[in-house]
Amino acid sequence: MSFPTSIIISTHNSHEWLQKVLWGYENQNYKRFQLIIADDGSDNRTREMIQDYRKISRMDIIHLWHERNGCQKSHMLNKAIMHARGDYLIFTEDNCIPRFDFVKTHVHSARPHHFLSGGHSKLPMCCSLQIGEEEILSDEAFNIMWLQSHGYPTYPKKLRLIARWPFDKLLNLIPTENRWNGHNASGWKNDIIGVNGFDERIRSGGEDLELGDRLKHAGIKARRIRYSAVCVHLSHESGFNDGLVSDTTREIQNQPRQNNSRYTEYGINQSKQNANSL
């Protein structure tokens, strides 16, 4: 397909993991994309790493940053959406390294009035630390034999690493919730803007699920590509803890399901109005 694509990577103070993710995108077999880093107030280490990487990279990289004021990931994602030149947007995070065919899989699987729901294979810290540029460029970071020899346990999700065509297509049919997964999801920019992007009231996680519910209520269907669009999830010492989500955030998350709402008043348009008032 010939449409341009933008990749949006959310990050906060994870420059070492983010660099590994950038190596993964440098190694893609589909090159026609813009890469946007939506940085929710990282310190100078992230900025310096990106500046150095730009000097050797062939990718079109944009680094969006704002000063840290609590978690404002949703705001940064909306900002990235408006900066995106692509008609089609792929969303991921700073700890998810894509396999060489990740972008191509998303692009070739895209359909009108659909969004794509992917997954990941989570790695323990021992594997995460041992993955470097050589392992990513050689594809060893996605080789189940290499991973198991470096401490990867026997997880059921290892199927996502070993499934190949046509078996990945069959496995994608396994019934599971059709949800927007912020670490591996994609959709049309116009569809996302149509529901006003991410709800910026959500500051403690779950902004992806809420967006997915509104998209579905707007008539945008979900397609699963969890066994086709492969990425490995590097371990985080302090990852997202669903148990820490506030009651207020949960209420906002549940509103689309309770009200069948497809639009939020606290999304992209609010960000544009705030920017114009400055």
Secondary structure, 3 states (H helix, E strand, C coil): CCCCEEEEEEECCCHHHHHHHHHHHHCCCCCCEEEEEEECCCCHHHHHHHHHHHCCCCCEEEEEECCCCCCCHHHHHHHHHHHCCCCEEEEEECCEEECCCHHHHHHHHCCCCEEEECCCEECCHHHHHHCCHHHHHCCHHHCHHHHHHCCCCCCHHHHHHHCCCCHHHHHCCCCCCCCCCCCEEEEEHHHHHHCCCCCCCCCCCCHHHHHHHHHHHCCCEEEECCCCCCEEECCCCCCCCHHHCCHHHHHHHHHHHHHCCCCCCCCHHHHHHHHHHC
